[in-house]
Amino acid sequence: MMRVSNAAHLFLGLALWAVWFVAAYGGLSLACMAAAPPRDAGAFTGINLGLAVLTVGTAAWLAMAGVALRRALMSLPADAPSRERFIGLVSSCLYFVAAVATLFVGLPVLVLPPCP
């Protein structure tokens, strides 16, 4: 298990968001190129279902990582260095920001048809 003060936590959440973004929209482009659903199908297609599952799964993982880091931060002893507390607090907030960003960017999956 990584320590609360590990600097990797500062970029892992947003790095995972970036990987999700590339995978979701790259996968969407490939799926539309390979087998585009009919235009009148609307937003309820297999492509959108797959994107929704990927989006919710990624956001859930990011939120759980933020919660786990926050719990680890709360269990630190009272005499823990302030640097360790600061990195843990900022990192957990960045995990939550990445989770919200994932849901916000993935929101069009619910209302828009996948392929133009």
Biopython code that builds the backbone (N, CA, C, O; Angstrom):
import numpy as np
from Bio.PDB.StructureBuilder import StructureBuilder

atoms = [
    (1, "MET", "N", (0.836, -1.182, 0.000)),
    (1, "MET", "CA", (0.000, 0.000, 0.000)),
    (1, "MET", "C", (0.881, 1.246, 0.000)),
    (1, "MET", "O", (1.913, 1.296, 0.670)),
    (2, "MET", "N", (0.459, 2.234, -0.753)),
    (2, "MET", "CA", (1.223, 3.468, -0.826)),
    (2, "MET", "C", (0.976, 4.324, 0.407)),
    (2, "MET", "O", (-0.101, 4.288, 1.002)),
    (3, "ARG", "N", (1.980, 5.084, 0.773)),
    (3, "ARG", "CA", (1.827, 5.986, 1.910)),
    (3, "ARG", "C", (0.960, 7.172, 1.524)),
    (3, "ARG", "O", (0.841, 7.518, 0.349)),
    (4, "VAL", "N", (0.362, 7.784, 2.524)),
    (4, "VAL", "CA", (-0.496, 8.944, 2.294)),
    (4, "VAL", "C", (0.299, 10.083, 1.672)),
    (4, "VAL", "O", (-0.228, 10.822, 0.840)),
    (5, "SER", "N", (1.539, 10.232, 2.060)),
    (5, "SER", "CA", (2.340, 11.361, 1.586)),
    (5, "SER", "C", (3.090, 11.063, 0.294)),
    (5, "SER", "O", (3.941, 11.857, -0.106)),
    (6, "ASN", "N", (2.808, 9.960, -0.365)),
    (6, "ASN", "CA", (3.482, 9.645, -1.617)),
    (6, "ASN", "C", (3.047, 10.653, -2.683)),
    (6, "ASN", "O", (1.854, 10.860, -2.905)),
    (7, "ALA", "N", (4.014, 11.265, -3.328)),
    (7, "ALA", "CA", (3.717, 12.297, -4.321)),
    (7, "ALA", "C", (2.982, 11.740, -5.541)),
    (7, "ALA", "O", (2.383, 12.506, -6.295)),
    (8, "ALA", "N", (3.016, 10.442, -5.748)),
    (8, "ALA", "CA", (2.308, 9.850, -6.887)),
    (8, "ALA", "C", (0.808, 10.090, -6.795)),
    (8, "ALA", "O", (0.129, 10.171, -7.819)),
    (9, "HIS", "N", (0.286, 10.205, -5.577)),
    (9, "HIS", "CA", (-1.144, 10.464, -5.423)),
    (9, "HIS", "C", (-1.548, 11.809, -6.020)),
    (9, "HIS", "O", (-2.702, 11.996, -6.407)),
    (10, "LEU", "N", (-0.613, 12.735, -6.096)),
    (10, "LEU", "CA", (-0.932, 14.065, -6.605)),
    (10, "LEU", "C", (-1.293, 14.055, -8.090)),
    (10, "LEU", "O", (-2.009, 14.944, -8.552)),
    (11, "PHE", "N", (-0.814, 13.074, -8.840)),
    (11, "PHE", "CA", (-1.126, 13.055, -10.270)),
    (11, "PHE", "C", (-1.872, 11.811, -10.723)),
    (11, "PHE", "O", (-2.358, 11.784, -11.853)),
    (12, "LEU", "N", (-1.986, 10.781, -9.892)),
    (12, "LEU", "CA", (-2.622, 9.542, -10.341)),
    (12, "LEU", "C", (-4.092, 9.722, -10.715)),
    (12, "LEU", "O", (-4.544, 9.165, -11.715)),
    (13, "GLY", "N", (-4.829, 10.481, -9.938)),
    (13, "GLY", "CA", (-6.248, 10.670, -10.237)),
    (13, "GLY", "C", (-6.472, 11.338, -11.576)),
    (13, "GLY", "O", (-7.281, 10.877, -12.382)),
    (14, "LEU", "N", (-5.755, 12.425, -11.813)),
    (14, "LEU", "CA", (-5.919, 13.129, -13.077)),
    (14, "LEU", "C", (-5.292, 12.357, -14.235)),
    (14, "LEU", "O", (-5.749, 12.474, -15.372)),
    (15, "ALA", "N", (-4.269, 11.583, -13.964)),
    (15, "ALA", "CA", (-3.693, 10.732, -15.009)),
    (15, "ALA", "C", (-4.686, 9.648, -15.416)),
    (15, "ALA", "O", (-4.828, 9.348, -16.602)),
    (16, "LEU", "N", (-5.374, 9.058, -14.437)),
    (16, "LEU", "CA", (-6.394, 8.058, -14.760)),
    (16, "LEU", "C", (-7.546, 8.701, -15.523)),
    (16, "LEU", "O", (-8.100, 8.086, -16.435)),
    (17, "TRP", "N", (-7.916, 9.931, -15.164)),
    (17, "TRP", "CA", (-8.954, 10.636, -15.903)),
    (17, "TRP", "C", (-8.528, 10.810, -17.361)),
    (17, "TRP", "O", (-9.342, 10.617, -18.265)),
    (18, "ALA", "N", (-7.274, 11.169, -17.602)),
    (18, "ALA", "CA", (-6.776, 11.363, -18.964)),
    (18, "ALA", "C", (-6.801, 10.050, -19.748)),
    (18, "ALA", "O", (-7.161, 10.034, -20.925)),
    (19, "VAL", "N", (-6.421, 8.956, -19.098)),
    (19, "VAL", "CA", (-6.468, 7.643, -19.756)),
    (19, "VAL", "C", (-7.912, 7.281, -20.086)),
    (19, "VAL", "O", (-8.190, 6.777, -21.174)),
    (20, "TRP", "N", (-8.841, 7.534, -19.150)),
    (20, "TRP", "CA", (-10.256, 7.273, -19.414)),
    (20, "TRP", "C", (-10.742, 8.094, -20.597)),
    (20, "TRP", "O", (-11.449, 7.577, -21.462)),
    (21, "PHE", "N", (-10.370, 9.367, -20.644)),
    (21, "PHE", "CA", (-10.806, 10.253, -21.707)),
    (21, "PHE", "C", (-10.359, 9.733, -23.071)),
    (21, "PHE", "O", (-11.159, 9.666, -24.004)),
    (22, "VAL", "N", (-9.104, 9.370, -23.185)),
    (22, "VAL", "CA", (-8.573, 8.853, -24.451)),
    (22, "VAL", "C", (-9.238, 7.523, -24.803)),
    (22, "VAL", "O", (-9.604, 7.299, -25.957)),
    (23, "ALA", "N", (-9.396, 6.643, -23.813)),
    (23, "ALA", "CA", (-10.013, 5.336, -24.074)),
    (23, "ALA", "C", (-11.484, 5.491, -24.469)),
    (23, "ALA", "O", (-11.950, 4.825, -25.394)),
    (24, "ALA", "N", (-12.208, 6.359, -23.778)),
    (24, "ALA", "CA", (-13.637, 6.523, -24.062)),
    (24, "ALA", "C", (-13.866, 7.117, -25.445)),
    (24, "ALA", "O", (-14.637, 6.572, -26.235)),
    (25, "TYR", "N", (-13.213, 8.212, -25.740)),
    (25, "TYR", "CA", (-13.476, 8.860, -27.016)),
    (25, "TYR", "C", (-12.738, 8.202, -28.175)),
    (25, "TYR", "O", (-13.215, 8.243, -29.309)),
    (26, "GLY", "N", (-11.599, 7.605, -27.915)),
    (26, "GLY", "CA", (-10.944, 6.804, -28.950)),
    (26, "GLY", "C", (-11.751, 5.558, -29.259)),
    (26, "GLY", "O", (-11.926, 5.194, -30.422)),
    (27, "GLY", "N", (-12.247, 4.899, -28.207)),
    (27, "GLY", "CA", (-13.095, 3.724, -28.400)),
    (27, "GLY", "C", (-14.396, 4.068, -29.099)),
    (27, "GLY", "O", (-14.886, 3.295, -29.922)),
    (28, "LEU", "N", (-14.960, 5.227, -28.776)),
    (28, "LEU", "CA", (-16.182, 5.684, -29.434)),
    (28, "LEU", "C", (-15.936, 5.875, -30.924)),
    (28, "LEU", "O", (-16.754, 5.460, -31.746)),
    (29, "SER", "N", (-14.839, 6.488, -31.272)),
    (29, "SER", "CA", (-14.514, 6.705, -32.688)),
    (29, "SER", "C", (-14.337, 5.382, -33.427)),
    (29, "SER", "O", (-14.838, 5.213, -34.538)),
    (30, "LEU", "N", (-13.623, 4.450, -32.807)),
    (30, "LEU", "CA", (-13.420, 3.153, -33.443)),
    (30, "LEU", "C", (-14.727, 2.376, -33.569)),
    (30, "LEU", "O", (-14.975, 1.737, -34.591)),
    (31, "ALA", "N", (-15.558, 2.429, -32.541)),
    (31, "ALA", "CA", (-16.840, 1.718, -32.586)),
    (31, "ALA", "C", (-17.757, 2.311, -33.645)),
    (31, "ALA", "O", (-18.457, 1.575, -34.339)),
    (32, "CYS", "N", (-17.760, 3.627, -33.776)),
    (32, "CYS", "CA", (-18.592, 4.255, -34.804)),
    (32, "CYS", "C", (-18.085, 3.934, -36.203)),
    (32, "CYS", "O", (-18.871, 3.802, -37.141)),
    (33, "MET", "N", (-16.772, 3.810, -36.338)),
    (33, "MET", "CA", (-16.201, 3.479, -37.635)),
    (33, "MET", "C", (-16.497, 2.015, -38.001)),
    (33, "MET", "O", (-16.746, 1.701, -39.165)),
    (34, "ALA", "N", (-16.467, 1.132, -37.008)),
    (34, "ALA", "CA", (-16.649, -0.293, -37.268)),
    (34, "ALA", "C", (-18.110, -0.675, -37.454)),
    (34, "ALA", "O", (-18.446, -1.403, -38.388)),
    (35, "ALA", "N", (-18.965, -0.198, -36.589)),
    (35, "ALA", "CA", (-20.380, -0.600, -36.646)),
    (35, "ALA", "C", (-21.254, 0.495, -36.066)),
    (35, "ALA", "O", (-21.669, 0.417, -34.910)),
    (36, "ALA", "N", (-21.528, 1.498, -36.850)),
    (36, "ALA", "CA", (-22.355, 2.611, -36.385)),
    (36, "ALA", "C", (-23.813, 2.174, -36.275)),
    (36, "ALA", "O", (-24.344, 1.570, -37.208)),
    (37, "PRO", "N", (-24.468, 2.467, -35.156)),
    (37, "PRO", "CA", (-25.890, 2.136, -35.034)),
    (37, "PRO", "C", (-26.727, 3.082, -35.897)),
    (37, "PRO", "O", (-26.241, 4.142, -36.292)),
    (38, "PRO", "N", (-27.965, 2.718, -36.193)),
    (38, "PRO", "CA", (-28.811, 3.612, -36.987)),
    (38, "PRO", "C", (-29.014, 4.959, -36.276)),
    (38, "PRO", "O", (-29.075, 5.020, -35.048)),
    (39, "ARG", "N", (-29.115, 6.010, -37.051)),
    (39, "ARG", "CA", (-29.220, 7.363, -36.491)),
    (39, "ARG", "C", (-30.480, 7.523, -35.633)),
    (39, "ARG", "O", (-30.466, 8.270, -34.655)),
    (40, "ASP", "N", (-31.556, 6.836, -35.984)),
    (40, "ASP", "CA", (-32.799, 6.988, -35.231)),
    (40, "ASP", "C", (-32.818, 6.168, -33.938)),
    (40, "ASP", "O", (-33.819, 6.180, -33.222)),
    (41, "ALA", "N", (-31.737, 5.462, -33.628)),
    (41, "ALA", "CA", (-31.680, 4.673, -32.389)),
    (41, "ALA", "C", (-31.567, 5.567, -31.161)),
    (41, "ALA", "O", (-31.884, 5.135, -30.053)),
    (42, "GLY", "N", (-31.121, 6.802, -31.341)),
    (42, "GLY", "CA", (-30.999, 7.729, -30.217)),
    (42, "GLY", "C", (-29.815, 7.387, -29.336)),
    (42, "GLY", "O", (-28.805, 6.857, -29.800)),
    (43, "ALA", "N", (-29.955, 7.697, -28.063)),
    (43, "ALA", "CA", (-28.849, 7.509, -27.115)),
    (43, "ALA", "C", (-28.807, 6.099, -26.533)),
    (43, "ALA", "O", (-27.828, 5.738, -25.880)),
    (44, "PHE", "N", (-29.834, 5.304, -26.753)),
    (44, "PHE", "CA", (-29.894, 3.977, -26.148)),
    (44, "PHE", "C", (-29.332, 2.923, -27.092)),
    (44, "PHE", "O", (-30.070, 2.188, -27.748)),
    (45, "THR", "N", (-27.999, 2.871, -27.142)),
    (45, "THR", "CA", (-27.307, 1.920, -28.010)),
    (45, "THR", "C", (-26.270, 1.160, -27.183)),
    (45, "THR", "O", (-25.962, 1.528, -26.050)),
    (46, "GLY", "N", (-25.754, 0.115, -27.765)),
    (46, "GLY", "CA", (-24.722, -0.664, -27.092)),
    (46, "GLY", "C", (-23.443, 0.129, -26.877)),
    (46, "GLY", "O", (-22.752, -0.047, -25.874)),
    (47, "ILE", "N", (-23.133, 1.007, -27.829)),
    (47, "ILE", "CA", (-21.930, 1.840, -27.687)),
    (47, "ILE", "C", (-22.067, 2.746, -26.475)),
    (47, "ILE", "O", (-21.152, 2.841, -25.657)),
    (48, "ASN", "N", (-23.206, 3.409, -26.360)),
    (48, "ASN", "CA", (-23.416, 4.299, -25.208)),
    (48, "ASN", "C", (-23.467, 3.517, -23.900)),
    (48, "ASN", "O", (-23.012, 4.009, -22.868)),
    (49, "LEU", "N", (-24.011, 2.315, -23.934)),
    (49, "LEU", "CA", (-24.039, 1.496, -22.721)),
    (49, "LEU", "C", (-22.619, 1.158, -22.274)),
    (49, "LEU", "O", (-22.297, 1.251, -21.089)),
    (50, "GLY", "N", (-21.777, 0.770, -23.219)),
    (50, "GLY", "CA", (-20.385, 0.477, -22.893)),
    (50, "GLY", "C", (-19.658, 1.695, -22.349)),
    (50, "GLY", "O", (-18.904, 1.594, -21.381)),
    (51, "LEU", "N", (-19.885, 2.856, -22.975)),
    (51, "LEU", "CA", (-19.264, 4.093, -22.484)),
    (51, "LEU", "C", (-19.772, 4.463, -21.096)),
    (51, "LEU", "O", (-19.007, 4.939, -20.258)),
    (52, "ALA", "N", (-21.062, 4.245, -20.854)),
    (52, "ALA", "CA", (-21.615, 4.563, -19.539)),
    (52, "ALA", "C", (-21.018, 3.663, -18.456)),
    (52, "ALA", "O", (-20.710, 4.127, -17.358)),
    (53, "VAL", "N", (-20.857, 2.394, -18.762)),
    (53, "VAL", "CA", (-20.254, 1.466, -17.793)),
    (53, "VAL", "C", (-18.811, 1.861, -17.511)),
    (53, "VAL", "O", (-18.379, 1.877, -16.358)),
    (54, "LEU", "N", (-18.067, 2.179, -18.567)),
    (54, "LEU", "CA", (-16.678, 2.611, -18.395)),
    (54, "LEU", "C", (-16.599, 3.901, -17.582)),
    (54, "LEU", "O", (-15.728, 4.046, -16.723)),
    (55, "THR", "N", (-17.503, 4.830, -17.850)),
    (55, "THR", "CA", (-17.504, 6.112, -17.146)),
    (55, "THR", "C", (-17.840, 5.935, -15.671)),
    (55, "THR", "O", (-17.137, 6.459, -14.806)),
    (56, "VAL", "N", (-18.895, 5.211, -15.383)),
    (56, "VAL", "CA", (-19.297, 5.021, -13.984)),
    (56, "VAL", "C", (-18.248, 4.208, -13.228)),
    (56, "VAL", "O", (-17.959, 4.501, -12.068)),
    (57, "GLY", "N", (-17.682, 3.202, -13.867)),
    (57, "GLY", "CA", (-16.641, 2.412, -13.220)),
    (57, "GLY", "C", (-15.406, 3.233, -12.886)),
    (57, "GLY", "O", (-14.850, 3.119, -11.793)),
    (58, "THR", "N", (-14.982, 4.061, -13.831)),
    (58, "THR", "CA", (-13.819, 4.911, -13.590)),
    (58, "THR", "C", (-14.098, 5.928, -12.498)),
    (58, "THR", "O", (-13.267, 6.136, -11.614)),
    (59, "ALA", "N", (-15.264, 6.563, -12.552)),
    (59, "ALA", "CA", (-15.615, 7.552, -11.525)),
    (59, "ALA", "C", (-15.733, 6.901, -10.147)),
    (59, "ALA", "O", (-15.331, 7.489, -9.143)),
    (60, "ALA", "N", (-16.282, 5.694, -10.102)),
    (60, "ALA", "CA", (-16.399, 4.993, -8.817)),
    (60, "ALA", "C", (-15.022, 4.654, -8.260)),
    (60, "ALA", "O", (-14.785, 4.805, -7.061)),
    (61, "TRP", "N", (-14.106, 4.193, -9.125)),
    (61, "TRP", "CA", (-12.763, 3.869, -8.657)),
    (61, "TRP", "C", (-12.069, 5.119, -8.128)),
    (61, "TRP", "O", (-11.419, 5.078, -7.083)),
    (62, "LEU", "N", (-12.208, 6.226, -8.847)),
    (62, "LEU", "CA", (-11.582, 7.468, -8.404)),
    (62, "LEU", "C", (-12.165, 7.937, -7.069)),
    (62, "LEU", "O", (-11.427, 8.383, -6.190)),
    (63, "ALA", "N", (-13.472, 7.838, -6.920)),
    (63, "ALA", "CA", (-14.101, 8.245, -5.661)),
    (63, "ALA", "C", (-13.677, 7.330, -4.511)),
    (63, "ALA", "O", (-13.428, 7.803, -3.402)),
    (64, "MET", "N", (-13.593, 6.021, -4.772)),
    (64, "MET", "CA", (-13.154, 5.101, -3.716)),
    (64, "MET", "C", (-11.705, 5.364, -3.327)),
    (64, "MET", "O", (-11.348, 5.255, -2.154)),
    (65, "ALA", "N", (-10.869, 5.711, -4.301)),
    (65, "ALA", "CA", (-9.479, 6.042, -3.979)),
    (65, "ALA", "C", (-9.415, 7.298, -3.134)),
    (65, "ALA", "O", (-8.609, 7.380, -2.207)),
    (66, "GLY", "N", (-10.250, 8.277, -3.438)),
    (66, "GLY", "CA", (-10.299, 9.497, -2.637)),
    (66, "GLY", "C", (-10.773, 9.232, -1.221)),
    (66, "GLY", "O", (-10.231, 9.786, -0.265)),
    (67, "VAL", "N", (-11.787, 8.383, -1.083)),
    (67, "VAL", "CA", (-12.295, 8.038, 0.247)),
    (67, "VAL", "C", (-11.253, 7.255, 1.031)),
    (67, "VAL", "O", (-11.044, 7.514, 2.216)),
    (68, "ALA", "N", (-10.599, 6.300, 0.380)),
    (68, "ALA", "CA", (-9.568, 5.506, 1.062)),
    (68, "ALA", "C", (-8.414, 6.384, 1.519)),
    (68, "ALA", "O", (-7.891, 6.206, 2.619)),
    (69, "LEU", "N", (-8.023, 7.316, 0.688)),
    (69, "LEU", "CA", (-6.943, 8.220, 1.068)),
    (69, "LEU", "C", (-7.369, 9.138, 2.200)),
    (69, "LEU", "O", (-6.578, 9.429, 3.097)),
    (70, "ARG", "N", (-8.602, 9.591, 2.164)),
    (70, "ARG", "CA", (-9.105, 10.458, 3.247)),
    (70, "ARG", "C", (-9.172, 9.683, 4.564)),
    (70, "ARG", "O", (-8.837, 10.227, 5.617)),
    (71, "ARG", "N", (-9.604, 8.410, 4.516)),
    (71, "ARG", "CA", (-9.636, 7.599, 5.738)),
    (71, "ARG", "C", (-8.238, 7.350, 6.277)),
    (71, "ARG", "O", (-8.012, 7.405, 7.486)),
    (72, "ALA", "N", (-7.294, 7.075, 5.370)),
    (72, "ALA", "CA", (-5.908, 6.884, 5.804)),
    (72, "ALA", "C", (-5.362, 8.167, 6.413)),
    (72, "ALA", "O", (-4.579, 8.129, 7.361)),
    (73, "LEU", "N", (-5.772, 9.284, 5.873)),
    (73, "LEU", "CA", (-5.344, 10.578, 6.403)),
    (73, "LEU", "C", (-5.901, 10.808, 7.800)),
    (73, "LEU", "O", (-5.207, 11.334, 8.670)),
    (74, "MET", "N", (-7.145, 10.415, 8.013)),
    (74, "MET", "CA", (-7.767, 10.592, 9.328)),
    (74, "MET", "C", (-7.173, 9.662, 10.380)),
    (74, "MET", "O", (-7.248, 9.940, 11.577)),
    (75, "SER", "N", (-6.585, 8.564, 9.932)),
    (75, "SER", "CA", (-6.022, 7.618, 10.895)),
    (75, "SER", "C", (-4.552, 7.916, 11.227)),
    (75, "SER", "O", (-3.923, 7.187, 11.995)),
    (76, "LEU", "N", (-4.021, 8.976, 10.650)),
    (76, "LEU", "CA", (-2.643, 9.351, 10.979)),
    (76, "LEU", "C", (-2.555, 9.784, 12.442)),
    (76, "LEU", "O", (-3.514, 10.335, 12.984)),
    (77, "PRO", "N", (-1.433, 9.542, 13.071)),
    (77, "PRO", "CA", (-1.278, 10.011, 14.451)),
    (77, "PRO", "C", (-1.283, 11.538, 14.507)),
    (77, "PRO", "O", (-1.005, 12.210, 13.513)),
    (78, "ALA", "N", (-1.595, 12.058, 15.655)),
    (78, "ALA", "CA", (-1.706, 13.507, 15.821)),
    (78, "ALA", "C", (-0.375, 14.222, 15.599)),
    (78, "ALA", "O", (-0.355, 15.397, 15.233)),
    (79, "ASP", "N", (0.717, 13.529, 15.815)),
    (79, "ASP", "CA", (2.021, 14.167, 15.652)),
    (79, "ASP", "C", (2.620, 13.948, 14.256)),
    (79, "ASP", "O", (3.822, 14.138, 14.066)),
    (80, "ALA", "N", (1.801, 13.554, 13.289)),
    (80, "ALA", "CA", (2.289, 13.349, 11.919)),
    (80, "ALA", "C", (2.705, 14.694, 11.326)),
    (80, "ALA", "O", (2.106, 15.724, 11.634)),
    (81, "PRO", "N", (3.719, 14.681, 10.486)),
    (81, "PRO", "CA", (4.185, 15.940, 9.899)),
    (81, "PRO", "C", (3.100, 16.619, 9.062)),
    (81, "PRO", "O", (2.286, 15.953, 8.423)),
    (82, "SER", "N", (3.101, 17.946, 9.075)),
    (82, "SER", "CA", (2.083, 18.687, 8.331)),
    (82, "SER", "C", (2.236, 18.479, 6.818)),
    (82, "SER", "O", (1.253, 18.557, 6.082)),
    (83, "ARG", "N", (3.456, 18.215, 6.355)),
    (83, "ARG", "CA", (3.675, 17.932, 4.936)),
    (83, "ARG", "C", (2.899, 16.695, 4.514)),
    (83, "ARG", "O", (2.278, 16.673, 3.452)),
    (84, "GLU", "N", (2.937, 15.667, 5.351)),
    (84, "GLU", "CA", (2.221, 14.427, 5.050)),
    (84, "GLU", "C", (0.717, 14.665, 5.015)),
    (84, "GLU", "O", (0.028, 14.150, 4.135)),
    (85, "ARG", "N", (0.212, 15.427, 5.949)),
    (85, "ARG", "CA", (-1.222, 15.733, 5.977)),
    (85, "ARG", "C", (-1.636, 16.564, 4.754)),
    (85, "ARG", "O", (-2.692, 16.336, 4.164)),
    (86, "PHE", "N", (-0.794, 17.520, 4.390)),
    (86, "PHE", "CA", (-1.111, 18.387, 3.257)),
    (86, "PHE", "C", (-1.171, 17.596, 1.960)),
    (86, "PHE", "O", (-2.126, 17.738, 1.196)),
    (87, "ILE", "N", (-0.179, 16.774, 1.702)),
    (87, "ILE", "CA", (-0.163, 15.975, 0.468)),
    (87, "ILE", "C", (-1.354, 15.023, 0.439)),
    (87, "ILE", "O", (-1.970, 14.842, -0.611)),
    (88, "GLY", "N", (-1.683, 14.419, 1.566)),
    (88, "GLY", "CA", (-2.831, 13.522, 1.621)),
    (88, "GLY", "C", (-4.143, 14.239, 1.355)),
    (88, "GLY", "O", (-4.998, 13.723, 0.636)),
    (89, "LEU", "N", (-4.309, 15.416, 1.925)),
    (89, "LEU", "CA", (-5.551, 16.175, 1.742)),
    (89, "LEU", "C", (-5.696, 16.646, 0.293)),
    (89, "LEU", "O", (-6.762, 16.497, -0.305)),
    (90, "VAL", "N", (-4.639, 17.206, -0.262)),
    (90, "VAL", "CA", (-4.694, 17.681, -1.649)),
    (90, "VAL", "C", (-4.906, 16.500, -2.603)),
    (90, "VAL", "O", (-5.668, 16.608, -3.564)),
    (91, "SER", "N", (-4.248, 15.401, -2.346)),
    (91, "SER", "CA", (-4.393, 14.223, -3.215)),
    (91, "SER", "C", (-5.812, 13.685, -3.194)),
    (91, "SER", "O", (-6.365, 13.354, -4.244)),
    (92, "SER", "N", (-6.408, 13.594, -2.014)),
    (92, "SER", "CA", (-7.781, 13.090, -1.948)),
    (92, "SER", "C", (-8.742, 14.041, -2.659)),
    (92, "SER", "O", (-9.681, 13.592, -3.317)),
    (93, "CYS", "N", (-8.518, 15.336, -2.534)),
    (93, "CYS", "CA", (-9.357, 16.295, -3.252)),
    (93, "CYS", "C", (-9.190, 16.152, -4.757)),
    (93, "CYS", "O", (-10.161, 16.277, -5.503)),
    (94, "LEU", "N", (-7.966, 15.891, -5.211)),
    (94, "LEU", "CA", (-7.741, 15.708, -6.647)),
    (94, "LEU", "C", (-8.411, 14.436, -7.164)),
    (94, "LEU", "O", (-8.894, 14.412, -8.296)),
    (95, "TYR", "N", (-8.446, 13.385, -6.353)),
    (95, "TYR", "CA", (-9.193, 12.178, -6.751)),
    (95, "TYR", "C", (-10.680, 12.504, -6.919)),
    (95, "TYR", "O", (-11.314, 12.050, -7.871)),
    (96, "PHE", "N", (-11.229, 13.288, -5.994)),
    (96, "PHE", "CA", (-12.645, 13.651, -6.092)),
    (96, "PHE", "C", (-12.906, 14.552, -7.301)),
    (96, "PHE", "O", (-13.923, 14.395, -7.976)),
    (97, "VAL", "N", (-12.011, 15.481, -7.578)),
    (97, "VAL", "CA", (-12.151, 16.344, -8.749)),
    (97, "VAL", "C", (-12.119, 15.503, -10.020)),
    (97, "VAL", "O", (-12.907, 15.735, -10.937)),
    (98, "ALA", "N", (-11.224, 14.540, -10.080)),
    (98, "ALA", "CA", (-11.145, 13.670, -11.256)),
    (98, "ALA", "C", (-12.419, 12.838, -11.412)),
    (98, "ALA", "O", (-12.871, 12.610, -12.534)),
    (99, "ALA", "N", (-13.003, 12.381, -10.301)),
    (99, "ALA", "CA", (-14.254, 11.615, -10.370)),
    (99, "ALA", "C", (-15.392, 12.479, -10.901)),
    (99, "ALA", "O", (-16.162, 12.035, -11.752)),
    (100, "VAL", "N", (-15.503, 13.696, -10.411)),
    (100, "VAL", "CA", (-16.546, 14.611, -10.886)),
    (100, "VAL", "C", (-16.320, 14.960, -12.356)),
    (100, "VAL", "O", (-17.273, 15.018, -13.133)),
    (101, "ALA", "N", (-15.070, 15.193, -12.739)),
    (101, "ALA", "CA", (-14.763, 15.504, -14.137)),
    (101, "ALA", "C", (-15.121, 14.336, -15.048)),
    (101, "ALA", "O", (-15.607, 14.540, -16.160)),
    (102, "THR", "N", (-14.884, 13.121, -14.585)),
    (102, "THR", "CA", (-15.230, 11.941, -15.369)),
    (102, "THR", "C", (-16.737, 11.875, -15.598)),
    (102, "THR", "O", (-17.188, 11.633, -16.717)),
    (103, "LEU", "N", (-17.504, 12.089, -14.552)),
    (103, "LEU", "CA", (-18.964, 12.057, -14.697)),
    (103, "LEU", "C", (-19.464, 13.204, -15.568)),
    (103, "LEU", "O", (-20.372, 13.016, -16.377)),
    (104, "PHE", "N", (-18.882, 14.384, -15.410)),
    (104, "PHE", "CA", (-19.322, 15.546, -16.183)),
    (104, "PHE", "C", (-19.028, 15.369, -17.668)),
    (104, "PHE", "O", (-19.883, 15.657, -18.505)),
    (105, "VAL", "N", (-17.844, 14.905, -18.001)),
    (105, "VAL", "CA", (-17.474, 14.719, -19.406)),
    (105, "VAL", "C", (-18.231, 13.530, -20.001)),
    (105, "VAL", "O", (-18.503, 13.514, -21.202)),
    (106, "GLY", "N", (-18.572, 12.543, -19.185)),
    (106, "GLY", "CA", (-19.309, 11.385, -19.663)),
    (106, "GLY", "C", (-20.811, 11.594, -19.730)),
    (106, "GLY", "O", (-21.528, 10.722, -20.220)),
    (107, "LEU", "N", (-21.303, 12.722, -19.252)),
    (107, "LEU", "CA", (-22.744, 13.004, -19.231)),
    (107, "LEU", "C", (-23.414, 12.963, -20.606)),
    (107, "LEU", "O", (-24.552, 12.499, -20.687)),
    (108, "PRO", "N", (-22.789, 13.412, -21.677)),
    (108, "PRO", "CA", (-23.453, 13.341, -22.990)),
    (108, "PRO", "C", (-23.823, 11.935, -23.435)),
    (108, "PRO", "O", (-24.671, 11.769, -24.312)),
    (109, "VAL", "N", (-23.202, 10.920, -22.845)),
    (109, "VAL", "CA", (-23.526, 9.533, -23.185)),
    (109, "VAL", "C", (-24.994, 9.243, -22.906)),
    (109, "VAL", "O", (-25.598, 8.396, -23.565)),
    (110, "LEU", "N", (-25.566, 9.935, -21.941)),
    (110, "LEU", "CA", (-26.953, 9.673, -21.563)),
    (110, "LEU", "C", (-27.965, 10.271, -22.512)),
    (110, "LEU", "O", (-29.099, 9.797, -22.568)),
    (111, "VAL", "N", (-27.595, 11.299, -23.262)),
    (111, "VAL", "CA", (-28.600, 12.014, -24.063)),
    (111, "VAL", "C", (-28.293, 12.110, -25.541)),
    (111, "VAL", "O", (-29.205, 12.363, -26.329)),
    (112, "LEU", "N", (-27.057, 11.922, -25.951)),
    (112, "LEU", "CA", (-26.711, 12.086, -27.354)),
    (112, "LEU", "C", (-26.473, 10.759, -28.046)),
    (112, "LEU", "O", (-25.954, 9.826, -27.432)),
    (113, "PRO", "N", (-26.845, 10.659, -29.319)),
    (113, "PRO", "CA", (-26.514, 9.445, -30.066)),
    (113, "PRO", "C", (-24.990, 9.348, -30.211)),
    (113, "PRO", "O", (-24.312, 10.371, -30.311)),
    (114, "PRO", "N", (-24.460, 8.148, -30.221)),
    (114, "PRO", "CA", (-23.003, 8.003, -30.206)),
    (114, "PRO", "C", (-22.312, 8.436, -31.482)),
    (114, "PRO", "O", (-21.196, 8.954, -31.426)),
    (115, "CYS", "N", (-22.931, 8.244, -32.613)),
    (115, "CYS", "CA", (-22.273, 8.544, -33.886)),
    (115, "CYS", "C", (-23.045, 9.618, -34.630)),
    (115, "CYS", "O", (-24.267, 9.537, -34.753)),
    (116, "PRO", "N", (-22.336, 10.625, -35.129)),
    (116, "PRO", "CA", (-23.040, 11.704, -35.867)),
    (116, "PRO", "C", (-23.496, 11.257, -37.231)),
    (116, "PRO", "O", (-24.097, 12.039, -37.968)),
]
sb = StructureBuilder()
sb.init_structure("model")
sb.init_model(0)
sb.init_chain("A")
sb.init_seg("    ")
for serial, (resi, resn, name, xyz) in enumerate(atoms, 1):
    if name == "N":
        sb.init_residue(resn, " ", resi, " ")
    sb.init_atom(name, np.array(xyz, "f"), 0.0, 1.0, " ", f" {name:<3s}", serial, name[0])
structure = sb.get_structure()
